[in-house]
Structures are given as structure tokens and as C-alpha cells.
Amino acid sequence: MASRLDLDLLRTFVMVAELGSLTRAGERLLISQPTVSLQLKRLEDGLGRSLMWRSPKGVQLTSDGETLLSYARRILALADEALGKISEPVIQGLVRLGTPEDFATTHLSGVLARFAQSHPGVALEVTTDLTLNLIERFKDGEFDLVLIKREPMGPTEGVRVWREPLVWAGTRPDIFAGDGPLPLVVSPHPCVYRKRATAALDRAGRAWRVAYTSTSLAGAQAAVRAGLGLTVLPKEMVPPDFYIIDLAEGAPDLSDTEIALMQARQISLPALRLGQHIMRSLEKKDTAH
């Protein structure tokens, strides 16, 4: 039985089970959908059990699949821990990571801290900037890895690592009830959140104006607190003293946003390990929330 529980096959099985999709699992694992299907078949053939029911709508675990999933998660966690203890501390080098400031502030600090703790020989150089600038600087070779904001199923660059609903946020819950153009606090153009906000207002036939532009999250939040306007943020990034203005209060729908990870073609081992760590860590958080 031990020879049948191949770690790569188990990792694919767990990813499919958690995402409910062979295609999405392939994106996360950086393999094709047919390869995912083949690996699942090899695992099922080796065990002599059917683990998943497949349909156009996704996959569903069988009773044997649910039993294996619990064990597979523990097996993979122990395997990753063992590799980290034995081999990872010897890895040394510099990794240059670019990321949007708001995402780094809310979601990355703990992820990077855990990586630094388990890889003391790796130096991290983290830079925050707007997505467009990050992409351009990445193409110029300034980064090994970049996290970028993008529209769902938008540009093909990178692998999606996070998805989160966008919301309207401000200091007044009734701001959409007033007349006149809505004052917006946004990042400089071009920005995914800015584009999403103005497009939603245009579709709703609501006039708007840019009241304040800031390149930093702290600057934008200060402007909103000062009453200069409302802004658009991922739901988990809304400060506790802000109101989330929902559809019932007249706010148009903003839908979800995505964060994708791009990595250089010629990538060092430390950068590769960090990319894998980010995908694994954010996958757990994304599934949880």
C-alpha cells in the first residue's frame, strides 16, 4: 500500500478535492488538465477504489475519497514539514518579490514570516507598487516573482492564487442616496479597482468624479476618513471604522477580483520555493474564506 500512495498523486487529489475542479487544480499545480485526470486515474487504479464522481459541474468525493482526503492532508503536511527540516535550511540567495500594497498589508505578512523562519538563508526583498508598474518592472527583470491584480479569467499571465469580492466602503452608509456625482477615492489610472468602480457606476447610470487620488492604501483610507469620498476595497481589507455599502443601499455590484502570481522563466531555487509557499499558503486561506 505504501508504494501506491505516491505523494504527487496525493497532492493532485487533494487539490482537486479542495477546488472542485480538475482545470483549477491544474492551474495551481502548473500542470495540464489531462495530466490531472491521468494522475487521479493512476491513484484510483493503485488503490482499487473510485475516489471521485466527475460531471460537467465539477467533482464530488465518494465515501472512499472522503476517507482518503483526511489522511492525504496529514501525509502531505508531514512530508512538507520533513522536507523543510532536512533540505530547505541549506537554500540561500535573494528573492525579489513585487506585490500590491493593500494585498501585502492584509494577507502576506504572515505568509512571508513563515517562509523566512523556515528558510533563514534566503533574503527577501519585497516591493509594493501598482499592478501596471509591477508588470512592467517584472518584464524588465526587476523581480523574480510578482503578485498582480487582474480581472477574473482575464490576462493569461500568472496563476490565480486569490479571489475575493470587492465592496464599496466609506464613512457614510447613505452616500448613494444623495444627488450629484459620487466622489471617489481611488488609485492612479490604470487600476483594476478604479476601473471596476467607474464601470459599475457607468452601467448604473450614476454620475461620479475622482475626488482624491493616492498611490498608497494609508493615504486612500485617510482621505475616506476625512470625508472626501468613498472607495473600493476587497471585503477583507475594509477597516472596522468604515461602512460596507451594499446593494440594498443603492450601490452597484462590483463582483470579485483576482490576485495572480507570475514568476520569471529563469527562476532560482529560493524564488521557486517562495512561489510554491505563497500558492500553498494563499490556497488554504482562499478556501477558508
C-alpha positions as CSV (number, residue, x, y, z in Angstrom):
1,M,0.0,0.0,0.0
2,A,2.8,2.4,0.7
3,S,4.1,2.2,-2.8
4,R,0.6,3.1,-4.1
5,L,0.4,6.4,-2.1
6,D,2.6,8.5,-4.4
7,L,2.9,12.0,-2.9
8,D,2.5,13.7,-6.3
9,L,-0.7,11.8,-6.9
10,L,-2.0,12.6,-3.4
11,R,-1.2,16.3,-3.8
12,T,-3.2,16.4,-7.1
13,F,-6.1,14.5,-5.4
14,V,-6.2,17.0,-2.5
15,M,-6.0,20.0,-4.8
16,V,-8.9,18.7,-6.9
17,A,-10.9,17.9,-3.9
18,E,-10.5,21.3,-2.4
19,L,-11.1,23.3,-5.6
20,G,-13.8,21.0,-7.0
21,S,-12.3,21.4,-10.5
22,L,-9.6,19.5,-12.5
23,T,-8.9,22.6,-14.5
24,R,-8.4,24.9,-11.5
25,A,-6.3,22.2,-9.8
26,G,-4.1,22.0,-12.9
27,E,-3.6,25.8,-12.8
28,R,-2.4,25.7,-9.2
29,L,-0.1,22.7,-9.8
30,L,1.2,24.1,-13.1
31,I,0.2,21.0,-15.0
32,S,-2.4,20.4,-17.7
33,Q,-6.0,19.2,-17.1
34,P,-5.4,15.9,-18.9
35,T,-2.4,15.3,-16.6
36,V,-4.5,15.9,-13.6
37,S,-7.1,13.4,-14.9
38,L,-4.4,10.8,-15.6
39,Q,-2.9,11.2,-12.1
40,L,-6.3,10.7,-10.5
41,K,-6.8,7.6,-12.5
42,R,-3.4,6.2,-11.5
43,L,-4.3,6.8,-7.9
44,E,-7.7,5.2,-8.2
45,D,-6.2,2.2,-10.1
46,G,-3.5,1.8,-7.5
47,L,-6.0,1.8,-4.6
48,G,-8.7,-0.2,-6.5
49,R,-11.3,2.4,-5.4
50,S,-13.3,5.1,-7.0
51,L,-12.4,8.4,-5.3
52,M,-14.5,11.0,-7.2
53,W,-17.6,11.3,-9.3
54,R,-16.9,13.6,-12.3
55,S,-19.5,15.7,-14.1
56,P,-19.6,18.9,-16.2
57,K,-20.4,20.8,-13.0
58,G,-17.3,19.6,-11.1
59,V,-16.3,16.7,-8.9
60,Q,-17.8,15.1,-5.8
61,L,-15.9,12.8,-3.4
62,T,-17.1,9.2,-2.9
63,S,-17.1,7.8,0.7
64,D,-13.7,6.3,0.0
65,G,-12.5,9.7,-1.4
66,E,-13.6,11.5,1.8
67,T,-11.7,9.0,3.9
68,L,-8.6,9.3,1.9
69,L,-8.7,13.1,1.9
70,S,-8.3,13.3,5.6
71,Y,-5.3,11.0,5.6
72,A,-3.8,12.7,2.4
73,R,-3.8,16.1,4.0
74,R,-1.9,14.8,7.0
75,I,0.5,12.8,4.9
76,L,1.4,15.8,2.7
77,A,1.7,18.1,5.7
78,L,4.2,15.7,7.4
79,A,6.1,15.3,4.1
80,D,6.4,19.1,3.6
81,E,7.5,19.5,7.2
82,A,10.1,16.8,6.8
83,L,11.5,18.4,3.6
84,G,11.6,21.7,5.3
85,K,13.6,20.4,8.2
86,I,16.0,18.4,6.2
87,S,16.7,20.3,3.0
88,E,15.3,23.8,2.9
89,P,17.5,25.5,5.5
90,V,20.5,25.0,3.2
91,I,18.9,27.1,0.5
92,Q,20.5,30.5,0.2
93,G,20.0,33.5,-2.0
94,L,17.9,36.7,-2.7
95,V,14.3,36.7,-3.8
96,R,12.8,39.8,-5.2
97,L,9.0,39.9,-4.8
98,G,6.7,42.6,-6.1
99,T,3.1,43.0,-4.7
100,P,0.2,45.4,-4.5
101,E,0.5,47.3,-1.2
102,D,-3.0,46.6,0.1
103,F,-2.7,42.8,-0.5
104,A,0.7,42.7,1.1
105,T,-0.6,44.6,4.2
106,T,-3.6,42.3,4.7
107,H,-2.6,38.9,3.6
108,L,1.2,38.5,3.0
109,S,2.9,39.4,6.3
110,G,2.3,36.1,8.0
111,V,3.0,34.1,4.8
112,L,6.4,35.7,4.3
113,A,7.2,35.5,8.0
114,R,6.7,31.7,8.0
115,F,8.8,31.4,4.9
116,A,11.6,33.5,6.4
117,Q,11.6,31.4,9.6
118,S,11.9,28.1,7.7
119,H,14.5,29.5,5.2
120,P,16.9,31.6,7.2
121,G,19.4,31.6,4.4
122,V,17.1,33.3,2.0
123,A,16.9,37.1,1.9
124,L,13.5,38.6,0.9
125,E,13.3,41.9,-1.0
126,V,9.7,43.0,-1.1
127,T,8.5,46.0,-3.1
128,T,4.9,47.3,-3.3
129,D,3.6,49.2,-6.3
130,L,0.6,49.5,-8.6
131,T,-0.1,46.4,-10.7
132,L,0.7,48.0,-14.0
133,N,4.1,49.2,-12.7
134,L,4.7,45.7,-11.2
135,I,4.1,44.0,-14.6
136,E,6.4,46.5,-16.4
137,R,9.1,46.1,-13.9
138,F,8.7,42.3,-13.9
139,K,9.2,42.3,-17.7
140,D,12.3,44.5,-17.2
141,G,13.8,41.8,-15.0
142,E,13.5,43.7,-11.7
143,F,11.5,40.9,-9.9
144,D,11.7,37.1,-9.6
145,L,8.0,36.9,-8.5
146,V,5.1,39.4,-8.7
147,L,1.6,39.3,-7.4
148,I,-0.8,41.2,-9.6
149,K,-4.4,42.3,-9.5
150,R,-6.4,41.2,-12.5
151,E,-10.0,40.6,-13.8
152,P,-11.3,37.1,-13.3
153,M,-10.4,34.9,-16.2
154,G,-8.6,38.0,-17.6
155,P,-5.0,38.1,-18.8
156,T,-3.3,34.7,-19.1
157,E,-0.2,35.8,-17.2
158,G,0.4,34.0,-13.9
159,V,-1.6,31.6,-11.8
160,R,-4.6,32.7,-9.8
161,V,-3.8,32.4,-6.0
162,W,-6.6,34.5,-4.5
163,R,-10.2,35.6,-5.3
164,E,-12.2,38.0,-3.2
165,P,-15.3,40.1,-3.6
166,L,-14.9,43.9,-4.0
167,V,-17.1,46.2,-2.0
168,W,-17.9,49.9,-1.7
169,A,-16.5,51.4,1.5
170,G,-16.9,54.8,3.2
171,T,-17.7,56.6,6.4
172,R,-21.4,57.1,5.5
173,P,-23.8,54.2,4.7
174,D,-26.2,56.6,2.8
175,I,-23.8,58.2,0.4
176,F,-25.6,56.7,-2.6
177,A,-28.8,58.3,-1.5
178,G,-27.6,61.8,-2.3
179,D,-27.7,63.7,-5.5
180,G,-24.8,64.8,-7.7
181,P,-21.7,63.0,-8.8
182,L,-20.3,60.4,-6.3
183,P,-16.9,61.5,-5.0
184,L,-14.3,58.6,-5.4
185,V,-11.1,58.0,-3.6
186,V,-9.0,55.8,-6.0
187,S,-5.5,54.8,-7.1
188,P,-4.0,56.4,-10.1
189,H,-5.0,55.2,-13.6
190,P,-4.8,52.4,-14.6
191,C,-6.0,50.4,-11.6
192,V,-8.3,47.3,-11.6
193,Y,-10.3,48.6,-8.6
194,R,-10.7,52.1,-10.2
195,K,-11.8,50.6,-13.5
196,R,-14.2,48.3,-11.7
197,A,-15.8,51.2,-9.7
198,T,-16.2,53.6,-12.7
199,A,-17.5,50.9,-15.0
200,A,-20.1,49.8,-12.4
201,L,-21.3,53.4,-11.9
202,D,-21.5,54.0,-15.6
203,R,-23.6,50.8,-16.1
204,A,-25.9,52.1,-13.3
205,G,-26.2,55.5,-14.9
206,R,-24.7,57.2,-11.8
207,A,-22.5,60.3,-12.2
208,W,-19.1,60.2,-10.5
209,R,-16.0,62.3,-10.1
210,V,-12.5,61.5,-8.8
211,A,-12.2,63.4,-5.6
212,Y,-8.8,62.1,-4.4
213,T,-6.1,60.0,-5.9
214,S,-3.5,58.2,-3.8
215,T,-0.8,55.7,-4.6
216,S,-0.9,54.3,-1.0
217,L,-3.5,52.4,0.9
218,A,-2.9,54.5,4.0
219,G,-3.4,57.7,2.0
220,A,-6.6,56.5,0.4
221,Q,-8.0,55.4,3.8
222,A,-7.1,58.8,5.3
223,A,-8.9,60.6,2.5
224,V,-12.0,58.5,3.1
225,R,-11.9,59.1,6.8
226,A,-11.7,62.8,6.1
227,G,-15.0,62.6,4.3
228,L,-13.5,63.2,0.8
229,G,-15.3,60.3,-0.8
230,L,-15.9,56.6,-0.9
231,T,-13.6,53.9,-2.2
232,V,-13.5,50.3,-3.4
233,L,-11.7,47.6,-1.4
234,P,-11.6,43.8,-1.2
235,K,-14.1,42.9,1.5
236,E,-11.5,41.5,4.0
237,M,-9.4,44.8,3.7
238,V,-12.2,47.1,4.9
239,P,-11.2,48.9,8.1
240,P,-13.5,48.4,11.1
241,D,-14.5,52.1,11.2
242,F,-15.7,52.0,7.6
243,Y,-19.2,51.1,6.4
244,I,-19.6,48.4,3.7
245,I,-22.2,49.9,1.4
246,D,-24.2,47.1,-0.1
247,L,-26.7,46.7,-3.0
248,A,-29.7,47.4,-0.7
249,E,-28.3,50.9,-0.2
250,G,-28.1,51.6,-3.9
251,A,-24.5,50.5,-4.5
252,P,-24.0,48.8,-7.9
253,D,-22.4,45.3,-7.9
254,L,-18.6,45.1,-8.2
255,S,-18.2,41.3,-8.3
256,D,-14.9,39.5,-7.5
257,T,-11.3,40.4,-8.1
258,E,-8.3,38.1,-8.5
259,I,-4.7,38.1,-7.4
260,A,-2.3,36.1,-9.7
261,L,1.3,35.0,-9.2
262,M,3.8,35.5,-12.0
263,Q,7.3,34.0,-11.9
264,A,10.3,34.6,-14.1
265,R,11.2,31.9,-16.6
266,Q,14.8,31.6,-15.4
267,I,14.0,31.3,-11.7
268,S,16.3,30.5,-8.8
269,L,15.6,27.7,-6.4
270,P,14.9,30.1,-3.5
271,A,12.4,32.0,-5.7
272,L,10.7,28.8,-6.8
273,R,10.3,27.7,-3.2
274,L,8.8,31.0,-2.2
275,G,6.4,30.9,-5.1
276,Q,5.3,27.4,-4.1
277,H,4.9,28.5,-0.5
278,I,2.8,31.6,-1.5
279,M,0.5,29.4,-3.6
280,R,0.1,26.8,-0.9
281,S,-0.5,29.3,1.9
282,L,-2.9,31.5,0.0
283,E,-4.8,28.4,-1.3
284,K,-5.5,27.4,2.3
285,K,-6.7,31.0,3.2
286,D,-8.7,31.3,-0.1
287,T,-10.5,28.0,0.6
288,A,-11.2,29.0,4.2
289,H,-12.7,32.4,3.4
